[in-house]
Amino acid sequence: MTHLLVLAVPILVAVLISNLRSNRATAPAKRTAKKPERRAPASFDAAAYGLVPREALDPRRPGPPAPERNRRRSQAVADAAWKGDWRPAATHVAAAGQDWDERWSRFELLREIARQDDGWLTAWREADPDDCDAAALEADLMVHRAWAIRGGGYANEVPAENMARFRALLPAAIEAAHRAALLDPENPAPWVVLVTAARGAQYRPDRFQPLWEGLVARAPHHYEGHWQGMQYWCAKWYGTNGQMMRFAEQAMDGAPPRSPLAGIYLHALSELEGRGSGLPTGPAATARLAAVARALSAARPEGGGPEDGGFENGGPEDGRFEDERLPVLRHLLAHYLGEAGMHAEALEQFRLLGRWCGAKVWADQGDPAEAFHAARAEAVLRSGARPLPPEQRAKNTDAALHS
C-alpha cells in the first residue's frame, strides 16, 4: 500500500494542487450548457504574430510546472510523511514564516498529502499538540471529509441523509478550528478553515462577520481567505451578485503592490458568467480589467524559502518562480478582456501564456486547445496586430515555445 502511495506522489504534487487552483478559478456557479465551440479561421497563422503554432499548444496544464528542485522538495516532504515522519512537513510549512500566502500554499501541499493518508498527521498532533498548523490541518481535514459526504451538488440535489451527516459533522470541525486558533493568535490558517466551514454550516452574515474579521485582522490580504469570502457572498450561497462584486472590488482596491489579490475580481466575473448573469460593461468595467492586468504583471514570484534560499535572497535563481496562480488568472483575464472588446490587451496575455492552454475557461468551450487558439485568433484579428517580418517569426515562436 505504501509503495502505491509513494508512486502517486508526483501526481499529487505536480497535478492535484495545480488542478485545484485551475478549477477553482473557473468553477461554474451554475450548470449551464457548454458554449458553442469557436474555431480559428483556417488561414490564421499564429507564428506570424509571434505566437505558438496551434500544433504545439499544450492543454495538460494552465502554465509551466514549478522548477524541478521545488518539485523534489515537495516530493521529499510527501515521502517522509507517508513513511510516518511528520517533522519535514512541520519544518516545511513553518519555514514560510509570516508570508501567509506562501505558508498557505505549503499548507495546501500538506492537506493533499493528509487526504491520501493522515497517519503522519495523527502522529504530529500527538507529538506536538500545541502546533497551530497541525491543529488547523486536522480541522481542515474534518471539513473536507464532511464536504465529501455532501458532494458538490446544489442543496436540492444532495440526498437528505448525506446533507444531515454533513451538517452534523461541521460543528466538530468548527470547534477544532477554534481550538487551533488559540494555539497561535497570529496564524490565519484556522480562520481560513472557519470562513470555509461557515458556508456549509449555514452561518448567516451576523455569525460569518466575526470570522471574517478574525481572518483579516491576521492577514488582511490573504488570497485563499478572500476566495472563500467571495464564495460566501456569491448568489449561490448567502449573498447576491452585487454583494459579491462589491466584495471583489474592495479586495482588489485594497490589494498591496505585487499581490495577485486583484485576481479575485476575475473569480467574481467567473461566478457571474457561470450563473448566466451579465458581465459588467462600460468604462468602469474596462478600467477594472486594465487594472487587473497591471496588477498581475507586477505580481511577485513565489516558492522557495529559508531552507533553499528563496526568501532571504529573492529572485528566480534563489528558488522563487512565478506564482502558480498567475497563469490561471491570465487565462481568465485573456477571456474577459476579449469579452470586453479589449483585444490588444487580451493578445498581450496570450503572449505571456505561450503554449500552455490547459485552463477550464477553455475546456468549458470544448477542446481547450482549439478554444484557446480561436480566442488568440480573435484577439489578433480584432486588435489589428501586424504580422512580424518573416525573419523574426522563428525566433519569437521559439521563445514562446520555451516560455
C-alpha positions in Angstrom: 0.0 0.0 0.0 2.8 2.4 0.9 4.5 1.6 -2.4 1.4 2.6 -4.3 1.0 5.8 -2.4 4.6 6.8 -3.0 4.1 6.2 -6.7 1.2 8.6 -6.6 3.1 11.5 -5.0 4.4 13.1 -8.3 0.8 13.2 -9.5 -0.2 14.7 -6.1 2.4 17.4 -6.1 2.6 18.3 -9.7 -1.0 17.9 -10.7 -3.5 17.9 -7.8 -2.7 21.3 -6.4 -2.3 22.9 -9.8 -5.7 21.4 -10.9 -7.3 22.6 -7.7 -6.2 26.1 -8.3 -7.1 25.9 -12.0 -10.6 24.5 -11.5 -11.3 26.8 -8.6 -10.5 29.9 -10.6 -13.1 28.9 -13.2 -15.6 26.7 -11.5 -19.1 27.4 -12.8 -21.6 28.6 -10.3 -24.5 27.1 -12.3 -24.8 24.2 -14.7 -25.2 25.9 -18.0 -24.9 24.4 -21.5 -21.5 24.4 -23.0 -20.7 27.4 -25.1 -20.7 26.9 -28.8 -17.2 25.8 -29.8 -15.4 28.5 -31.7 -12.7 27.8 -34.3 -10.0 29.9 -35.6 -10.0 30.7 -39.3 -8.1 28.1 -41.3 -5.9 30.8 -42.7 -4.8 32.1 -39.2 -1.0 31.7 -38.8 -0.2 32.1 -35.1 3.5 32.0 -35.8 3.2 35.1 -38.0 2.3 37.1 -34.9 5.0 35.5 -32.6 2.6 33.0 -31.0 3.0 29.3 -30.5 1.7 27.3 -33.5 -1.6 25.5 -33.0 0.0 22.1 -33.1 2.4 23.0 -30.3 -0.2 24.1 -27.8 -0.2 22.1 -24.5 -3.6 21.5 -22.8 -2.2 19.4 -20.0 -1.8 22.3 -17.6 -2.5 26.1 -17.4 1.1 27.1 -17.0 4.6 25.7 -16.7 5.5 23.3 -13.9 7.4 24.5 -10.9 11.2 24.2 -11.1 12.5 20.7 -10.6 14.1 21.4 -7.2 10.8 22.7 -5.8 9.1 19.6 -7.0 11.8 17.5 -5.4 11.4 19.3 -2.2 7.6 18.7 -2.2 8.2 15.1 -3.1 10.6 14.7 -0.2 8.0 16.1 2.3 5.3 13.7 1.0 7.6 10.7 1.0 8.7 11.4 4.6 5.1 11.9 5.7 3.8 8.7 4.2 6.7 6.8 5.9 5.4 8.2 9.2 7.9 11.1 9.7 5.9 14.4 10.2 8.9 16.6 11.0 9.8 17.6 7.4 6.2 18.7 6.9 6.2 20.7 10.1 9.6 22.3 9.1 8.4 23.0 5.5 5.3 24.9 6.5 6.9 26.8 9.4 9.8 27.9 7.1 7.4 30.3 5.3 7.3 32.4 8.4 4.7 35.1 8.2 4.4 35.2 4.5 0.9 33.9 5.0 0.1 33.3 1.3 3.2 31.2 0.9 2.5 29.5 4.1 -1.0 28.6 2.9 0.5 27.3 -0.3 2.6 24.9 1.7 -0.4 24.1 3.9 -2.2 23.0 0.7 0.6 20.6 0.0 0.2 19.1 3.5 -3.5 19.0 3.1 -3.3 16.9 -0.1 -0.8 14.5 1.5 -3.1 14.1 4.5 -6.1 13.5 2.3 -4.3 10.4 0.9 -3.0 9.1 4.2 -3.2 11.0 7.5 -1.4 8.7 9.9 1.6 11.1 10.0 -0.8 14.0 10.9 -2.1 12.0 13.8 1.5 11.3 15.0 2.3 15.1 14.6 -0.7 16.1 16.7 0.2 13.5 19.4 3.9 14.6 19.5 3.2 18.4 19.4 -0.4 19.1 20.4 0.3 22.8 20.6 1.3 23.2 17.0 -1.2 25.5 15.3 -0.5 24.4 11.8 -1.1 20.7 12.7 -4.3 21.6 14.5 -5.6 23.7 11.7 -4.7 20.9 9.2 -6.7 18.5 11.3 -9.7 20.8 11.3 -9.4 21.4 7.6 -9.4 17.6 7.0 -12.6 17.3 9.1 -14.2 20.0 6.9 -13.0 18.2 3.7 -14.4 14.8 4.9 -17.8 16.4 5.7 -17.9 18.1 2.3 -17.0 14.8 0.6 -20.2 13.3 2.1 -22.3 16.2 0.9 -20.8 16.3 -2.6 -20.6 19.3 -4.9 -24.2 19.5 -6.0 -26.8 22.1 -5.2 -28.6 21.6 -1.9 -31.7 20.2 -3.6 -29.6 17.6 -5.4 -28.0 16.2 -2.2 -29.7 13.2 -0.6 -31.3 14.2 2.7 -29.3 11.6 4.6 -26.0 12.9 3.2 -26.9 16.5 4.0 -27.8 15.6 7.5 -24.5 13.8 8.1 -22.7 16.8 6.5 -24.3 19.3 8.8 -23.8 17.0 11.8 -20.0 16.8 11.2 -19.3 20.5 10.7 -19.8 21.7 14.2 -16.9 19.5 15.4 -14.7 20.8 12.6 -15.5 24.4 13.5 -14.8 23.7 17.2 -11.5 22.1 16.2 -10.6 25.2 14.1 -11.4 27.5 17.0 -9.1 25.5 19.3 -6.4 25.7 16.7 -6.8 29.5 16.6 -6.0 29.7 20.3 -2.6 28.0 19.7 -1.1 30.8 17.7 -3.0 34.1 17.8 -1.1 35.4 14.7 -1.7 32.5 12.4 -4.6 33.0 10.0 -4.9 29.3 8.8 -7.5 28.3 11.4 -9.6 31.4 10.4 -9.5 30.4 6.7 -10.8 27.0 7.8 -13.6 28.7 9.8 -14.6 31.0 6.9 -14.7 28.0 4.6 -16.8 25.9 7.0 -19.2 28.8 7.7 -20.9 28.3 4.3 -21.7 24.7 4.9 -22.8 25.4 8.5 -25.3 27.9 7.1 -23.9 30.8 9.1 -25.8 34.0 8.4 -23.9 37.2 7.9 -24.0 38.2 11.6 -22.2 35.0 12.5 -20.0 35.0 9.5 -18.7 38.6 10.0 -16.7 37.9 13.2 -14.9 35.0 11.5 -14.1 37.2 8.5 -12.8 40.0 10.9 -10.7 37.4 12.7 -9.1 36.4 9.4 -8.3 39.8 8.0 -7.1 41.1 11.4 -4.3 38.5 11.0 -3.8 38.5 7.2 -5.6 41.5 5.6 -4.8 40.3 2.0 -4.9 36.5 2.3 -5.6 35.2 -1.2 -7.3 31.9 -0.2 -9.2 33.7 2.6 -10.6 36.2 0.1 -11.6 33.5 -2.4 -13.5 31.8 0.4 -15.1 35.1 1.4 -16.1 35.8 -2.2 -17.8 32.4 -2.3 -19.8 33.2 0.9 -21.1 36.5 -0.7 -22.0 35.0 -4.1 -25.6 34.4 -5.0 -25.4 30.6 -4.7 -24.6 30.9 -1.0 -25.6 33.8 1.2 -25.2 36.9 -0.9 -26.1 38.4 -4.2 -24.3 39.3 -7.4 -24.0 42.9 -6.2 -22.6 41.9 -2.8 -20.1 39.6 -4.4 -18.9 42.2 -6.9 -18.5 44.8 -4.2 -16.5 42.3 -2.1 -14.2 41.5 -5.1 -13.8 45.2 -5.9 -12.9 46.1 -2.3 -10.3 43.2 -2.3 -8.8 44.5 -5.5 -8.7 48.1 -4.4 -7.1 47.2 -1.1 -4.5 44.8 -2.6 -0.9 45.7 -1.8 1.6 46.1 -4.6 2.9 42.9 -6.3 0.0 40.9 -4.9 -2.2 38.7 -7.1 -5.2 39.5 -5.0 -6.7 41.6 -7.8 -7.4 38.3 -9.4 -10.3 37.9 -7.0 -12.2 40.2 -9.4 -11.7 37.6 -12.2 -13.1 34.9 -9.9 -16.2 37.0 -9.4 -16.6 37.5 -13.1 -16.4 33.7 -13.5 -19.2 33.3 -10.9 -21.4 35.8 -12.8 -20.7 34.1 -16.2 -21.3 30.6 -14.7 -24.7 31.7 -13.5 -25.6 33.2 -16.8 -25.6 36.7 -15.4 -24.4 39.6 -17.5 -20.8 40.8 -17.2 -20.1 44.4 -16.2 -19.8 46.8 -19.1 -18.8 50.3 -19.7 -15.8 52.5 -18.9 -15.6 51.4 -15.2 -15.6 47.7 -16.2 -12.8 48.2 -18.8 -10.8 50.2 -16.3 -11.1 47.4 -13.8 -9.8 44.8 -16.3 -6.9 47.1 -17.2 -6.1 47.5 -13.5 -6.1 43.7 -13.1 -3.7 43.3 -16.0 -1.3 45.9 -14.4 -1.6 44.1 -11.0 -0.8 40.7 -12.4 2.1 42.0 -14.4 3.6 43.3 -11.2 2.8 40.3 -9.0 5.8 38.9 -7.2 7.1 35.3 -7.6 6.5 32.6 -5.1 8.3 29.4 -4.0 11.5 28.9 -2.1 12.2 29.7 1.5 14.9 29.9 4.0 15.7 26.2 3.6 16.6 26.8 -0.1 17.5 30.4 -0.2 14.3 31.7 -1.8 13.0 34.1 0.8 16.3 35.5 2.1 17.8 36.5 -1.2 14.8 36.6 -3.7 14.8 36.1 -7.4 14.2 33.1 -9.6 17.8 31.9 -9.1 17.1 31.5 -5.4 14.2 29.2 -5.7 11.5 31.7 -6.5 9.3 31.1 -9.5 6.2 32.5 -11.0 3.2 32.2 -8.7 1.2 29.2 -9.9 -2.0 31.3 -9.6 -0.9 33.7 -12.2 -1.2 31.6 -15.4 -4.7 30.5 -14.3 -5.6 34.2 -13.7 -4.1 35.2 -17.1 -6.3 32.7 -18.9 -9.4 34.2 -17.2 -8.1 37.7 -17.9 -7.5 37.0 -21.6 -11.0 35.6 -21.8 -12.7 38.6 -20.1 -10.6 41.1 -22.0 -11.8 39.5 -25.2 -15.4 39.6 -23.9 -14.9 43.3 -23.2 -13.6 44.0 -26.7 -10.1 44.8 -25.3 -8.4 42.7 -27.9 -4.9 44.2 -27.9 -4.7 43.7 -24.1 -6.0 40.1 -24.5 -3.3 39.5 -27.1 -0.7 40.5 -24.5 -2.0 37.9 -22.1 -1.9 35.2 -24.8 1.7 36.1 -25.5 2.5 35.7 -21.8 0.8 32.3 -21.7 2.8 30.9 -24.5 1.9 27.3 -25.3 0.0 26.5 -22.1 -3.7 26.3 -22.6 -5.0 23.8 -20.0 -7.4 26.0 -18.2 -11.1 25.3 -17.5 -12.2 28.5 -19.1 -11.2 27.0 -22.5 -12.2 23.4 -21.6 -15.7 24.6 -20.9 -15.9 25.6 -24.6 -14.9 22.1 -25.9 -11.4 21.3 -27.0 -9.3 23.6 -24.8 -6.5 23.9 -27.4 -9.0 24.9 -30.1 -10.9 27.3 -27.9 -7.6 28.9 -26.8 -6.4 29.1 -30.4 -9.7 30.6 -31.6 -9.6 33.3 -28.8 -6.0 34.1 -29.8 -7.0 34.5 -33.4 -9.9 36.8 -32.5 -7.5 38.9 -30.4 -5.0 39.2 -33.2 -7.6 39.9 -35.9 -9.7 42.4 -33.9 -6.7 44.2 -32.4 -5.3 45.0 -35.8 -2.0 43.4 -34.9 0.5 43.4 -37.7 2.4 40.2 -38.6 6.1 40.0 -37.9 8.7 40.2 -40.6 9.4 36.6 -41.7 13.0 36.7 -40.3 11.6 37.4 -36.8 8.9 34.7 -36.7 11.0 31.7 -36.0 12.9 33.5 -33.2 9.7 34.7 -31.5 8.0 31.3 -31.9 11.0 29.5 -30.3 10.9 31.9 -27.4 7.2 31.3 -26.9 7.6 27.5 -27.1 10.1 27.7 -24.3 8.2 30.0 -22.0 
